[in-house]
């Protein structure tokens, strides 16, 4: 999973000749991890200490001179290197005067200077030749070969290091065709590949490259919003001719009106990419966003709105993304954790963990043998059916039919598509089909294919970021069963939408939920909880949430006596909401969220909504504290920690109001006693902590038979 933290302005940007022109020529790593070198598109170079957001040094070229390649830092000599007027290489240190810096004029135009860790920088010339900087400066006027055909222009370049192998990569364009060149050192070799675009109208907007295992991983974004991946080995021999580079479609990003003008993509790890200049799925092309997408699971992981216009530029150094927009250069820290299915799907594993599946029905040997004999024939029929369906219908046909076909026909087409699609085609197609269904439902109020939408959610290829309009639609339709399904399967529901669902669940009447089919496992949990306390009345580990006013504990309190005893919390409590409403509220408790993002939306709850929700949370906590069997049932349920977290969040959002409302007195009093009991319990546990630690130091007797009794004295 990935997250974007709050960004900060590193510096302002100078005005360009036009509002759409890029203001920055490049950003490179400085001497330290916290330093970056910013080369603007006009005349200045500035080194910034990012943590302090202040410049450490700045240099400007004279009038009439132009910086034509971003400045880099030479880690071998501690010097900065920049190219001016295409052919003049300048080298200087922090304390040097820029006008008196070392200059060397080379015999051919330079496209870019690239810094390498623990190595001399490399110089890429405009016609494709590559030189090591120190060997070039030793003989600046040496002859430079021309490797590119006439009319072929370098558009992008990068340098990578893997072990002892150094590689310079650059892309070129000629008459609408795009090529990739790999210049390997040790030994020197040059390979040329052709990049395939999806159609003649597509343009290459951005390229990113990184070393992954023993391969170079290319990511390239087209103007149609298609993000492709290609791989080539880091090491290898030379190959003759131009090879076509195999590609894989990773993402089909939203392209607004069909074409992207400027955009940038950057690989953050094997599953996460940062993108700028691509419209947000929810907001459209009117606003600019910096987004992180997960390429494995086709989900939008994080996003930040960018004021002003972006320029299709993006850099990454030391855990921060640097993006120019408007008249600002913003640094945005990010975090990418190792991607796994469990992490990407979040809480989905809770409903499918160990013990969550119901036991299979008991069947006779005859029925099992009959099924085993029939299984190969069924598998063959299913395989033939899926192949015929896949050949008969495509996602484009489904999307076209959704626009005008009746609901029954749409349902049949969706089922046919899901039965035939698989792998990446299924992941990409499900999002497109769901978005088209939602769009028609919004345009045509009489059209609502609930079964098809539920079927798409069940594929686990759908998330809120892929189809952001689905959850608001089902909320508007008051389809509580489908809302529950979305809450269980979507790992990326925004906090605002979580609170909207919470308010809807609190306000819905029990009568409106009578005809709603809830997920059986969740219903079983609430039926078990509401059936009553454990009949033996025993408490888990001697802990009781029941507390006298003078903080005296009772080991056991029969339910029949607790209701009338002064000073006790009433154990014989009933659920303040109906069972089906409780099931829906439990889904809210298990929804992933960030506290800082959730708190502002919780403040929108009314006092009556807050009181009802707090009473239910208190009821649920009492049940979970009293009966350990509820948590060990294997059923999908919130944890005690989740319940307590929500209590704290609701109190933080509404404490001032609750203190002034008389109806909240009993709830706050119960919660106050609960906190006291927790403090008392922790205090008692602390008293025996030393004795418990000493138990670990005791040596176990080696002469232990099948049964033994050992007496340990605690002092």
N, C-alpha and C positions, 0 to 999 in steps of 0.2 A: 504494500500500500504506500501511497505517497501523500504528502501534505505540503502546502505552501504557507509559510509564516508571513507575518506582517512585513511588508517591504518598507524601504526608506530611500529617500532621495540622496544619491551620491553627488550629483552635480547638475547644474543647468546646462542646456545646450544652446549653442549659437544659432542664430537664424540662418536658414539656408536660402538659396535663390528661389526655391518654391516650397510650398508647405508639404509636398509629398516627398521631397528629396531627403535622403538619409543624412543625419547630422553627424554621425560617427563613422570614421573610417575603419576602426577596429579597436578591440580591447584584448590585452594580453596579460599573462601572469607576470608580476613583478618579482623583486628580489626575495620577498617573503610571501608566505601563503596569504597574508592579510593585505598585500599590496597588489594593485592592478595598474596597468598603464593604459590610459585612454588617449587615443589619437583621434582628434576631431577631423571632420571632412574638409577642413580649410587649412589652418596654419599652425596649430599648437599641439603639444604633447604634454600630458600631465600625469604624474604618478600620485595615486591616492592611497592613503591608509584607510581601508574600508571600515574598520571598527570605529574609528574616530570621525569618519566622513569628512576628512580634511586633506588638502593637497600637501604632498611632501616636496614636490618640485615641479617646475613647469618651464617649458622651452618653446620658443616661437621662431619660425623661419622669417626671413626678411620679405619685404614687399617684392612681388614678382616671382617668388619661389613657391613651390607647391609640394606638399607631402603626398607621395603617391603609393606608399606602402606603410601599414601600421608599424609603429615602433615595437621592438621586442627586447627582452633582456637576455644577455649572454651569460649563462650560469658559469661558464668556464673562466671568463675574464672579469666579470662584475661590471660590464659595460652595456650601454644601450646602443641599439642599431636601428637606423631608419633610412628610408630611401626617399630622396627628393628629386623632382623633375625626371623621374623614371630611370635615370642612369647614375645618379650621385649617391653613393653609400656613405653615411655619416656614422661615426662611432665616438661616444663620449661617456664620461662618468658623471656621478651626481654633482661633484664639485666643479666640473669643467664648464667653461663658457661655451654655449652652443655655437656661436659664430666662429670660435677658434677650434672646434672639434675636428678630429681627423676626417678627411674627405678623400674618397677615391672614386674616380669616374670610370665606369666599365664600358665595354664596347657594344652592349646590347641592352635593350629595355628590360627592366626587372619587373616581374609580376608581383612577387611577394617574397619576404624574408620570414622564415619559420624558425622559431626557437625549439630546441630539443633539450629534454632534461639530461644533465650530466654529459652534454656533448656540444660541439660547436653548432651554431645555427647553419641552416642550409638556405641557399638562394635559388628561387625558381624564376627562370627568365620567361619573358612573354612568349617565346617560340618553343617552350617546352624543355629546354636544357636545365640541368640542375648542377650546382656547385656547392662544395663546402666553403663556408665564409672565409676561413683563414687562408685556404689555398687560392681563393679568388683574389683576396686583398694582396697576396704576395705578388701576383701578376694581374693587375686590374684590367689591362688591355688585351688579355688573352682572347683568342678567337672563341666565339660561342656558336655552337651549331644550331641550326634551325630544324626542329624535329616535327613541327606541326605543318600540315598542308596549308596552302594559301587560303585565307579566309576563315580559318578555324581559330576561335578566340577562347582564352581561358576565362571561365566564369567563377570558379571556386577552387580553393586548394587547402590542403591540410597536411601535417606531418605527424607520423606515429612512430613509436618505438616499441618493439617486442623483443626482450632479451638483447642480443647484439645486433639485431636486424633493424635498420632504419628504413622507413618508407615515406616517400612523398607522393601524395595523391592529388590529382586535380581533374576537374571536369572541363570540357570544352563544348562549344556550340558552333555548328556550321550549317547554315540553311535550314534551321529548324530541327536538325538532328543533334543528339547529345552523346558525348563519349566520355569515358573514364580512363585515365592513364595512371599506371602504378610504376613509379621509379623506385626500384629496390637497390640498396647498397649491399655490398658483401655477399655475392658479387653484384656489379652493376648490371641491371637489366631493365627493360621498359616494356610494359604490357599495355595493350589498348583494348578496351571493351566498348561495346555499343549499348547505350541505355535505350530500352524500349519504352515509349510512352503509350498511354491507353488509346489515343487517337491523334489524328493530325492536328486537332485544335488545342491539344494539351501542351502546356509549357512547364519547364522545370523551374520551380521557384526556390527550392532549398535543398541542400545536401548536408548530411552529417555522417561522420565516420568514426568508428571506435574499434579497438582491438578486443575481441571476445574469444577466449581460449587461444587457438592458433589461427584464427581467421580475422579478416577485416570485415566488419559489419557496416554496410552502407544503408543509410536511410535516405530516401529522396521523396520529396513532396511535389505533386503536380498541381497545376492550376485548377484541376477538377476536384481537388480535395482528396485524392488517392495517395496514401502513404505506402510506399513499397520498400521492401528489404531485399538486399542482395549480399552475398558473401563470397570472398575470394581468400585464398590462403596467404598468410603473411610471407612465408618463404616458398620458393619454387623456382623453376627454371624459366627461361624466356620462351615465349610462344610466337609463332609467326602469324601475321595477318591480324584482322580485327575479329574478336570473338564477341558473340552476343552474351550479355550478362544475364543469367537467370534471375528472375525476380519472384517475390511473394507479396501479395497484397496483405498488409497488416491492418490498416484502418481505412475506412471510407469516411473522411471527416466532412462536416457540413461546409458547403461552399457558397452559401448565401444565394445569390442570383444565378448560380451555375458556374461562375469563374472566380477564382481568387486573384487579386491583383498583386499583393505582396504578402509573404508569409515566411516563417522560419520554423524549422524543426530541429530538435537537439536530443540526442540519446542520453538519458540519465543513467539507466542500467539496462539489463537484458529485457526488462518488461515495461519500462516507463519512458515516455518521451515527453518533452516540453514543447509546446506549440504556441506561437503568437501570430496574430494576423488571420486566424481562422475563427469564424463566428461561433459564439457559444450556442449550444443546442437549444437553450431556452430563450435567449435574449435576441438572437438574430444579428444581422450585420450592423445594427445601429451603434453598438458598443464594442469597445476593444477589450479583449481578455487575454491573460496569460493562463494557459491550461496545462495540466499534466494528464495524459491519457495512459491507460494500461493497455498495451498491445495484446497481451495474452487473453484478456477477458473482455476487450472491447468496451471498456468503461471509462468515464471521465472521473478521475480521482480527486482533482483539486483545481480551483480556478481563482483568479484575482482580476478584478476589473482595473483597466488602465485608463486614466483620464487622458483625453487627447488622442491624436492619431498615432498608430504604431508604424514602423518603417520596415517591417519584415526582417528585423535584426535581433539576434539572441546569442548570448555568450554564457558560459558556465565555468566558474572557478571556485574551488574550495567550499562547495556546498551552497553556493549562491548563484542565482540566475540574474543576469544583467540585461535589461531591456530598455532601449530608448523609446520614449513616447511623448508626444507633445513637445514641450521644451525642457524635458527632464530625462535624466538617466537614473533609473530605479534599480536598486539591488533587492532581490527577493530571496531570502533563505528558504531552502526546501529540505525535505527529508524523504528519502526513499528506503523503505524497509524491504527485506527480501520477500519477493512475491511468492505466494502459494495460493492454492485454491481456497484453503480455509480462510486465509487473510482477505482475499478478494471478495469472498461471499460473506465474510463477517459472521454474524450470528447464525447463519444457516445450519452450521454444524450442530447447534443445540437441538434442533428438531430431528436430527438424524444421527445422533450419537449412539454410543453403545447402550443397548437395552431399550432404545426408543421404538424399535419395530415390533409390532404385535407378533406373537408366536403364530407359526403357520397352522392351518387347520389340520386336524388329524384325518389321515386318509388311509385306506386299506392298501395292501400290497398289490391287489389286482388293479386298482385305479392307478397306482404309481407305474406299474408295468405297462398299462395301456397308454399312459401319457408318454412314457419313454419310447414306445414303439411309434407313436404318432408324431413325436417331436421332429425327426428329420424331414417328414413331409411338410409339416407346418413351417419349418424354417425355410424350406425351398419355396413354398408358396409365398411366404412373406418377402423373401429376397426378390422373387420375380415381380411381386406387386410393387415393391419399392422402386425397382429399376424402371418399371413401366410408368410409375408416377413421376419419377425424376425426369424421364424423357418427355413426359406429356406436359409438364407445367414448370415454369420458371418463376422466380420472384418478380420479374417484370410483368408477367401475365397476371399474377396475383394482385399486384399493385394497381394494374389497369382495371381489373374486375371490381376491386373494392370501391372504385369511384362511382359506379352506377349499378352494380348487380344487387339483387335482393339479398336479404340477410342469410337465407338458407343456402343460396349459391356461394356466398362469400365464405360461410362456414365450411362448406365442402371443399372449396378451393384451398383454404388455409390448411385443412387437414391433409389434403393431397400434397401440398408443399412440404409440410412438416414431416410427412412420411417418406418423402424422397430425398430431402436435403440432409447434408451431414457435414461435420467439420466446420471450416471457416465459412463456407457458403451458408450454413445454417445460422451461425452467429451473426453474420452481416445481414442476412435476410430477415431474421426475426425482428430486429430493430426497425427495419424499413417497413415491414408489414404492420407492426404495432403502431408506428407513427402514422401510417396511412389510415388505419382503422380509427384512431383517435381523431384525426383531422376530419373524417367524414362524420363521426358521431357529433362533433362540435358544430359542423355545418348543417346537419340533418338531425334534429332532436328526436325524430321518430325512429332513427336507425341506431341500434345498440346491440352489438354482437358480444354479449357477455361470455358465452362459452368459448368463442374464438380467442378473446383476450385472456381468459383464464388458461387456455391451452398454451398460449405463447408464454405466459408467466411460468408455467410448469416446466418449460424447456430449460430454465436456468441460464438462458442466453440473454435475458432481458434485465435491465437495471433502470433506476430512475434517470440516470444521466443519459442513457441511450434513448429513452422515451419519456421525457419529463412531463408530458401532458397526460399520461395515463392515470396517475394517482389523483390529480385534481378532477379528472373526468369521473372516476368512480366515486369520489366524494360527492360530486354534484348529483350523481345518480343515486346516491345513498345505497350503493351496493356493498354492504358491510362484509359480506363473505369474500368478495374479491379484494376489498381493502385489506382484510386479514392476510390473504394470500400474498399481496404485494409487500406487506410489512415483514412477512416471513422470508421472502425471496430476494428483496432488494437490499443490498448492503450499503447503499449510498444515499439514503433518503435525507434531504436537508432538514435542519432543525425546525425551520418555519413550517414545513409540511408535517413534521411529526406533531407539532403543537396543534395544527389544524385538525389532524386526525383525533388528537386527544379531546379537543373541544367537541367535536362531532360525537365521539363515543360517550362523553359525559352527558350531553344534552339529549341523546336519543332515548326514547321511552322503551321500557321493557316490552310493551305491547308491540311496538314496531319491529322488535327483534324476534318475536315468536316464530315467524315463518322463515327466518334466516337460518341456513345450514352452516353451522360452524365446523371447523376442523375437529374430527372426533377425539384426537389425542388431547387437545386443549380442553374440550368439554369434560373428558374423563378426569382431568386434574381438578377442575373446579367442583365437580360432583363429589370427588373424594374429600376435598377440603371442606366443603359445606356439609358433609355427612355428619360431622361432629368430631369431638376430641377423641383421642385414644381412650379406649374404655378403661384401661388400667390406671389412668391418671398420672403415670410416671413422667418424669421430665428428663430431657436429654442432658447427660453429664451433670445433673444436679442443678442446672440453671433454670431459673424461672423469671419470666418477665413481670410476674406479679410482685407488687411492692407495697408494703405498708407505708403510711405517712411518715413513720419514724425510722424508715429504712430497715425494718426487721424483715428477714426473709422467712418464708414458710416452705418446707420441703414439698408438701403436697397440699393442694387446695381443691377439695371436691367442687365440681361445677355447681352443684346444687346449693352450696353454701356461699360461694364467692359472690353471687349476685347481690345478697343483702348485707354483706359485711361492710361496715363503714371503713373507709380508708383503703379498700382493695379496688384494683381494676377489675372490671367485670369480665371474667374469662368466658362466660357463656354468651359471647357476642355472636350476632348474626351478620351475614354479609350485607353491607349497606346498599348493594346494587344487585340486579339480577345476574344469573349465572352467565348468560351470553354477553352481557355488558362487561362482566368481569373478565371473560375470555379476551375481549377486545382490549381492555385496559392492560392485561398481561402482555399483549403484543407490544404495546407502547413501552412498557418497562424494559423490554428486551431489545429495543431499537438502539442501534449505535448512535452516539451523539457526542458532541463536544460541549462541555459545561458553559464555557464563555459564550458560545453561539446560541445555546438553548435558553439561557436566562432571560434575554430581552423578550423572547417570544412567550415565555411562561408568564410574564407580567401582564399579558393580554387576557389572561383568565379572570373571570369575575370571582367575587368572594364566594358565592354559592358553589361555583365549580371547584374552587380550591378546597373548600370544606369537604365536599363529597369525595374528592380525590384523596385528601389526607385521611379521611375516615376509612376509605378502602385500603390505602397503604398500611394503616395501622392494623386493620383487621388481618391483612395478608401477613404482616410481620408476626403477629401473635400466633397465627396458625403455623407458620414456618418454624418459629422458635419452639413451639410446643411439640410438634410432631415431626420427628426426623424422617419418618417413612414417606412423607410427602416429597422430600427432596431426593429420596432414594428410589422413587417410583420409576425412574427412567422416562417419565413423561416430559414433554416440553414445558418448561416453567421458568419464571424469573428466579434469580438467585437472591439470597438475603442481602448480599452487597448491593445488588441493583435496586432493591426496595429501599434500602437506607439512603442510597445516593439520590433517589427521586424525592424522598422526604426532605433531604437537605436542600435540594434545588428549589422545591416549592416553597420551603420556609425562607430561603434567601430572597426569593422573588417577591414574597408577600408578607414578610414578618411584621413590618410596620402596620399594615392594614389589619392583620389578624389580631394583633395586640389590642386594637381598639374595637374589635367586633365582639359583642357578648357571646354570640353563637360559637365562637372559636375557643372559648375558655376550656371546655372539657377536652378538646383535642390537644391543645397546647399543654394542659396539665398532664395528660397521659404521656405525651412525648417527653415532658420534663422528667417524669418519674422513670421513663425508659433510660434517659441519659444518666440519671443517678445510678440506676441499677448496673449499667455498663461500667461506670467508673468504679463502683463497689466491686464488681466481679474482677476487673483488671487489677484492682488493689489486692484482692485476696490471692489471685494467681501470682502476683509479684512476691508475696510472702513465702511461697513454696518454690519459687524459681530456683533458689540455690540448692534445695534438696533434690529437685528434679535433675539439675545439672550433675550432681554427685552420682546419680544413678548410672550415668553414662560411663563413669570412671570405674565402677565395680567390675571386677573380673568374674566372668561366668565360670562356674565349675565345669570342668571337662567331664566329670563322672556323673552324667545326667542320663537316667534311663528313659523309659517310655513315659514315666510320670514322676513328677517331683514337686515338692512344696518348699519354697525358700522364703524365709522371714527376713525382711529388711527393716532396720530401725532407722527412722528419720528423726534427727535432733533439731 
